[in-house]
């Protein structure tokens, strides 16, 4: 009776080592890419949340100053976001909602020119609000929300 021995030969072991040596770097590179993409997606989602949060606050304000104070931007006595009472008070506003994030606001009068909205000095019926959020490490840069507010 022939006795069968169990185990691996030297050639089988070398083959396994070579295959693993070729496969492991490729797998590690793929995992690193997946981790980077996942982290970037999370950073963009957070930046979008911070932009939406501020945009909702701005949109909850009046289109024009309820006190009928002429001018564009924050009026005297309206220092600080909690005192803003109309949309254009936020023009030029910026803050840091969380560590590593910055957001800024731009508001201007616009009119519809053909199929695009363009800056306007004559029409005061529409305001374009742009809230931009970025991370200081540029991992999620230039996340912007844009909306048009109407005086109607």
Beta strands, then each sheet from edge to edge (+ up, - down):
strand 1: 94-95
strand 2: 101-113
strand 3: 116-119
strand 4: 126-135
strand 5: 143-150
sheet 1: 1+ 2- 3+
sheet 2: 1+ 2- 4+ 5-
end
